[in-house]
């Protein structure tokens, strides 16, 4: 009976194995090897997740050897030719640009000796070469020009005050797949932050022009036209009439008319020229302060552009990470389904237990739940990127770039710190702010000294009274005046001294902030540099972990199908493989984020200047 039971177990295991092989072979070339068929249900990230491992995998026995506890070091890997990873990638639908397929089993392609998606992993984030330009990430066009021509569906509404009132106004109607370079160009084109910063620069330039106007004299022209009939003249006529009436009463004769209150028409034109003589440099100080204010705003544009570039790259990498998580969870669901089918087959054959089936069902339910959470995070990451790029309300974005190492850093830690000190606009902003305070203090001190202004005026006056008297004042005449004015604020209650002390405090604050920012910049560079080194090492470690977990799952499933393993072993192997794939994806994305953070910490790299380096 025991022999018969063993024969049944082996037969059921062989039937399950042959069934899985036939299911995978139906969509594969006839020349596919048996090992690649056995890996058909392994966890894969798809063609958008490019492997960076240099470990060889030529057969199942070699794969077992690659799981050794001593993986090859970075130096040994650098000396070997690039080889293929054991698992071939499947399609990730452009990072989610098409609906997810769901729970159907994956198809495994024939591993190639040199897959084009593999890129060589540098042996260190700091190569031996020194003084070479940093690798652009991503490379920008010359002179900072925007080469992206976005489709009309991505263009935001030109009216910044648009207020959607209908659900149709915000319904997603089109999804576009874009690269990181296109995302950065769109952010520069559409960002409200850069638009506001640009308007502030124009505002500061207008303020500078206002201060420069003091270099020229003021020329004013004034013309007054009037017709007047004075009330005093009317009262004088009445007074004279009363006198005439009084005299006529004594003689008995009628009183003569006293006359008429005549009006007067006049036209007065004045041309006035005035100029303040800058004796002690007050005007020059104000102009210099305005120039420094323009420079401060320009540096702020530079800072905002670098920050926007980093935010865009971060949002893009987070979207790539969420796309990879969805693919990983989909593969986990497929593995859980395969385990459930194996458990149910063994139960039907009478050599399995109901407990193993329940375990597989519970594991599948958990994986489906995790897939739902991953899809939620994917949608949130898509909308976060759309918010930063300020695209149309009815458009959505997906990541088109594959998940791969973005590049390497060619500067040492010390060189990176020095470059950051030279390039960071935040540091120069504090120096400019100190210069502004110095010029304002100079202007206040010059205002306490004597101020001299000169001026002159020329006027033309014309009068035409209603009085017919030929000796009345009428006709045209001109005149002029020249003046010089000297003012000296001898005592103002200490207001000027108080303003000077305020500017002195501003100077000290700017110097202290410079010192503070210098330490902060160094800390940011070091933090990003150390994080980049750690992420670089984690990529190689995670690659070895993925290979080990894949082989462990294959062996655990074969053992379970043969009746010598347990369902718990298979579930644990699936969990380990999911964790290893997530670790590899996280290592690559974290490396790219670290590289972007390091470039943000240094800023103004030779290939990505938005404006001239300070």
Beta strands, then each sheet from edge to edge (+ up, - down):
strand 1: 174-178
strand 2: 218-228
strand 3: 264-277
strand 4: 395-399
strand 5: 451-465
strand 6: 475-487
sheet 1: 1+ 4+
sheet 2: 2+ 3- 5+ 6-
end
